[in-house]
Amino acid sequence: MNAEPRSLVVRLDSAGDVLLAGPAIRAVAAHSGETTLLCGPRGEAAGRLLPGVDRLLVYDAPWVGLSPQAVRPAEVNALVDRLAAGRFDRALIFASYHQSPLPMALLLKMAGVPWIAADSEHYPGSLLQLRHRRAPYRHEAAAALELAEAAGCPLPPGDQGELRISEHPDTTALTGPEPYLVVHPGAAVPARAWTPARAARAVAALVDAGHRVVVTGGEGEKALTARVAGPHALDLGGRTGLRELAGVLAGARVAIAGNTGPAHLAAAVHTPVISLFSPVVSADRWLPYRVPHLRLGRQDAACAGTRARLCPVAGHPCLDSITDQEVLAAVAALTVGDPRRAPVGGRAPA
């Protein structure tokens, strides 16, 4: 392997997953001459925010995502050609605990990558030169870091391994200068978020308690954010790309979100998070990483461990049973002692 190898790092799924791989990518970049990230289209915007990434390739893998595309041989062949042109000395495949890295490893071998590392529970044959075993229930960010370390790429001195992005804009023109909370009501997996009616009631309660609230969401969530914001809050639905959303989150006193990408983006800009965590997946693996946070939600609900995308229990009790008092208490706990994080007026919570 070259003294300064050309490294490829792979994380093919969503923006939140790419952000969680960020510390491991920095570790690889610290031991590489050039580092290229191969990600999926849903992770591209996040990949462009990560320190340590010199180049970025995008591929919509048919074995990843909520609605994966069909296998198209021409696209597979084109990817192999692009990877071969990169002349990579090594590759590290980061994938969730329930995903297999082997389809990607096969394509990398077809592209001539000589050394590949990944976590794999399945026999890899000649596809992996480092078959790593992740520890049980390890957080996704920590598991990726441990793979990088096993590949000879520890974090450089002074890097504490927290989530991080390279930069974000000043979004005061969008939010206004007064202190605010962010409520992000949407999620790609509906089971991991409040129902719209419950989110709207929470926003009303926060405003009634004296908090200024900013509601965020993507271009396809404008109807949702308008309903949740109502007459009480500032609706920024559809008005922020991921970089601008990072700026909005960085200015917030606290972010309130489900187990979804914006919660990890808030962690990457060091904003405390109230995590509305549905137990359909393990909190051990997906809670906000290395940032002050509180988890709300009934972890013993009947949906626990199902990995359901739509709530299988009537009434969505794991999240919709969270009370306004719990939300207000969590905000108070995460903002105590910081004058910037005091409510802006109105009636204090009981």
C-alpha positions in Angstrom: 0.0 0.0 0.0 1.3 3.5 -0.8 2.7 5.8 1.9 -0.3 8.1 1.3 -2.9 5.8 -0.1 -5.9 6.8 -2.2 -8.8 5.8 0.0 -12.4 5.2 -0.8 -15.0 5.3 1.9 -18.5 4.0 1.3 -21.8 4.9 3.0 -24.7 4.3 0.7 -27.9 5.2 2.6 -29.4 8.4 4.1 -28.1 11.8 5.2 -28.2 10.8 8.9 -26.2 7.6 8.2 -23.5 9.6 6.2 -23.3 12.1 9.1 -22.8 9.2 11.6 -19.9 7.9 9.4 -18.2 11.4 9.6 -15.8 10.7 12.5 -14.6 7.4 10.8 -14.2 9.2 7.5 -12.0 11.9 9.2 -10.0 9.1 10.7 -9.4 7.5 7.3 -8.6 10.9 5.7 -6.0 11.5 8.4 -4.1 8.5 7.0 -4.7 9.1 3.3 -3.3 11.2 0.5 -6.8 11.6 -1.0 -10.2 10.4 0.3 -13.3 9.8 -1.9 -16.8 9.2 -0.5 -19.2 7.0 -2.4 -22.7 7.6 -1.2 -26.3 7.3 -2.3 -28.4 10.2 -3.6 -30.1 10.6 -0.2 -26.7 11.1 1.4 -25.1 13.3 -1.1 -25.9 16.7 0.5 -24.6 15.4 3.9 -21.5 14.0 2.2 -20.7 17.5 0.8 -20.7 18.8 4.4 -18.2 16.4 5.8 -14.6 17.4 6.7 -12.0 15.0 5.2 -13.9 14.3 1.9 -11.8 15.4 -1.1 -14.1 13.9 -3.8 -17.6 12.5 -3.9 -19.2 9.8 -6.1 -23.0 9.1 -6.1 -24.6 5.7 -6.8 -28.2 4.7 -6.2 -27.6 1.1 -5.0 -30.4 -1.4 -5.6 -29.8 -3.1 -2.3 -30.2 0.1 -0.2 -33.0 2.5 0.6 -36.7 2.5 1.3 -37.7 2.2 -2.4 -34.6 0.7 -4.1 -34.4 0.8 -7.8 -34.2 -2.3 -10.1 -30.8 -3.6 -11.0 -29.6 -1.9 -14.2 -26.5 -3.6 -15.6 -25.4 -0.5 -17.6 -25.4 1.6 -14.4 -23.5 -1.1 -12.5 -20.9 -1.3 -15.2 -20.6 2.5 -15.3 -20.0 2.5 -11.6 -17.3 -0.2 -11.9 -15.6 1.9 -14.6 -15.7 5.1 -12.4 -14.3 3.2 -9.5 -11.5 1.7 -11.6 -10.6 5.1 -12.8 -10.1 6.2 -9.2 -7.2 3.8 -8.8 -8.0 3.4 -5.2 -5.5 1.6 -3.0 -8.1 0.6 -0.4 -11.7 0.9 0.5 -13.7 0.8 3.7 -17.4 0.0 3.5 -19.5 1.4 6.3 -23.0 -0.1 6.6 -25.6 -0.5 9.2 -25.6 -3.6 11.4 -28.5 -5.1 9.4 -26.9 -4.5 6.0 -24.4 -6.6 4.0 -21.3 -4.9 2.6 -20.7 -7.8 0.2 -22.6 -6.5 -2.9 -20.4 -3.4 -2.7 -17.3 -5.4 -2.1 -17.9 -7.4 -5.2 -18.2 -4.3 -7.3 -15.0 -2.9 -5.8 -13.1 -6.1 -6.6 -14.4 -5.9 -10.2 -13.0 -2.3 -10.2 -9.6 -3.6 -9.1 -9.5 -2.3 -5.5 -6.9 -4.5 -3.9 -7.7 -4.1 -0.2 -11.3 -3.8 1.3 -12.5 -3.7 4.9 -16.0 -4.0 6.3 -18.0 -5.3 9.2 -19.5 -8.6 7.9 -21.4 -11.4 9.6 -21.3 -13.5 6.4 -18.4 -15.3 5.0 -16.8 -12.9 2.5 -14.5 -15.3 0.5 -11.9 -13.2 -1.2 -14.0 -10.0 -1.2 -12.7 -8.6 2.1 -9.1 -8.3 3.2 -10.3 -7.2 6.6 -13.4 -8.9 7.9 -14.2 -7.0 11.1 -16.9 -8.0 13.6 -18.7 -5.2 15.3 -19.5 -5.4 19.0 -23.2 -6.0 19.9 -25.4 -3.0 20.1 -22.6 -0.6 19.3 -23.7 2.9 18.2 -23.4 3.3 14.5 -20.8 6.1 14.8 -18.7 4.1 17.2 -18.9 1.0 15.1 -17.7 2.9 12.0 -14.8 4.3 14.1 -13.8 0.9 15.3 -13.7 -0.4 11.8 -11.4 2.5 10.8 -9.2 1.8 13.7 -9.0 -1.9 12.8 -7.9 -0.8 9.3 -5.0 1.2 10.8 -6.7 4.6 10.8 -7.2 5.9 14.3 -8.5 9.4 14.8 -5.7 12.0 14.7 -4.6 13.7 18.0 -7.1 16.3 19.2 -10.0 14.8 17.3 -12.5 13.6 19.9 -14.7 11.7 17.4 -17.8 13.8 17.6 -20.0 14.5 14.7 -18.9 17.5 12.7 -19.6 19.4 9.5 -17.2 21.7 7.7 -19.4 24.9 7.8 -22.9 26.3 7.8 -24.3 29.7 6.9 -25.7 32.3 9.2 -29.4 31.9 9.0 -30.5 34.8 11.2 -32.3 36.3 8.2 -34.6 33.2 8.1 -35.1 32.7 11.8 -34.8 36.1 13.3 -32.4 37.0 16.1 -34.5 36.0 19.1 -33.8 32.6 20.8 -35.8 29.7 19.5 -36.3 26.0 19.6 -36.5 23.8 16.5 -39.2 21.2 16.0 -38.6 18.9 13.1 -41.9 16.9 12.7 -41.1 14.8 9.7 -39.2 11.6 9.1 -38.7 9.3 6.0 -40.0 6.5 8.2 -43.4 7.7 9.7 -43.1 5.3 12.6 -40.2 7.3 13.9 -42.0 10.7 14.2 -45.0 12.2 16.1 -48.3 12.1 14.2 -49.0 15.6 12.8 -51.7 16.4 15.2 -49.5 15.4 18.2 -46.6 17.6 16.9 -49.0 20.5 16.4 -50.2 20.2 20.0 -46.6 20.1 21.3 -45.7 23.3 19.4 -48.7 25.1 20.8 -47.7 24.0 24.3 -44.1 25.2 23.8 -45.3 28.6 22.6 -47.8 28.9 25.4 -44.9 28.2 27.8 -42.9 31.2 26.4 -40.7 29.5 23.8 -40.3 30.8 20.3 -40.6 27.8 17.9 -39.2 27.3 14.4 -40.7 24.3 12.5 -38.5 22.8 9.8 -39.0 20.3 7.0 -38.1 19.5 3.4 -39.6 20.6 0.1 -42.1 17.7 0.2 -43.1 18.4 3.8 -44.6 21.9 3.4 -48.2 20.7 4.2 -46.9 19.0 7.3 -44.9 21.9 8.6 -47.7 24.4 8.0 -50.1 22.2 10.0 -47.6 21.7 12.8 -46.6 25.4 13.0 -50.2 26.6 12.8 -50.5 30.2 14.0 -48.1 29.8 16.8 -44.6 29.1 15.2 -42.4 30.1 12.3 -42.8 27.7 9.4 -39.6 27.1 7.4 -40.9 24.1 5.6 -39.2 23.8 2.2 -37.1 26.9 2.7 -33.8 25.2 3.8 -31.5 22.8 2.1 -29.3 20.6 4.3 -26.6 23.3 4.6 -29.2 26.0 5.6 -30.9 23.6 7.9 -27.5 23.1 9.7 -27.4 26.9 10.2 -30.9 26.9 11.6 -30.1 24.0 14.0 -26.8 25.6 15.0 -28.7 28.7 16.2 -31.3 26.8 18.1 -31.5 26.4 21.9 -32.7 22.8 21.5 -33.8 20.6 18.5 -36.8 18.3 19.0 -36.9 15.6 16.4 -37.5 11.9 15.8 -34.8 9.3 15.0 -34.0 11.0 11.7 -31.3 12.8 9.8 -31.9 16.3 11.3 -31.3 14.9 14.8 -27.8 13.8 13.7 -27.3 17.1 11.9 -28.2 18.9 15.2 -25.5 16.8 16.9 -23.0 17.7 14.2 -23.5 21.5 15.0 -23.4 20.8 18.8 -27.1 21.6 19.5 -28.8 19.7 22.3 -31.4 17.2 21.1 -34.7 16.0 22.5 -34.9 12.7 20.7 -38.5 11.4 20.1 -37.3 7.8 19.9 -39.6 5.1 18.7 -38.3 1.7 19.8 -38.8 0.1 16.3 -35.0 0.2 16.2 -32.4 0.1 18.9 -31.7 3.4 20.7 -28.2 2.0 21.5 -27.3 2.3 17.9 -29.1 5.5 16.8 -29.4 8.1 19.6 -27.8 11.6 19.0 -24.0 11.0 19.3 -21.8 12.8 21.8 -24.1 15.8 22.3 -26.4 16.6 25.3 -29.7 14.9 24.6 -32.7 13.4 26.3 -34.7 10.5 24.9 -38.5 10.6 25.1 -40.8 7.7 24.1 -42.1 4.5 25.5 -39.4 2.0 24.9 -41.5 -0.9 26.1 -44.2 -0.3 23.5 -45.5 -3.3 21.4 -43.7 -2.0 18.3 -40.2 -2.5 20.0 -37.7 -4.2 17.7 -40.0 -4.6 14.8 -38.2 -2.2 12.4 -41.6 -1.2 11.2 -41.9 1.8 8.9 -45.6 2.4 9.6 -46.7 2.1 13.3 -48.2 -1.3 13.8 -50.0 -0.2 17.0 -53.2 1.8 17.1 -52.7 5.3 18.4 -48.9 5.3 17.9 -48.4 5.1 21.7 -44.6 4.9 21.7 -44.4 8.6 20.7 -47.9 10.2 20.8 -48.2 9.3 24.5 -45.3 11.7 25.3 -46.9 14.5 27.4 -46.5 18.2 26.9 -45.1 18.3 30.5 -42.4 15.8 29.5 -41.4 17.9 26.5 -41.3 21.1 28.6 -39.3 19.4 31.3 -36.8 18.1 28.8 -36.4 21.6 27.3 -35.8 23.0 30.7 -33.2 20.3 31.6 -31.2 20.9 28.4 -31.2 24.7 28.7 -30.5 25.1 32.4 -27.6 27.5 33.2 -27.3 29.0 29.7 -28.6 32.6 29.5 -28.9 32.4 25.7 -31.2 29.4 26.1 -33.8 31.1 28.4 -37.5 31.4 27.2 -38.3 34.6 25.4 -41.4 35.4 27.5 -44.9 34.2 28.1 -46.1 31.9 30.8 -43.5 29.6 32.4 -44.1 25.8 32.4 -45.7 24.5 35.6 
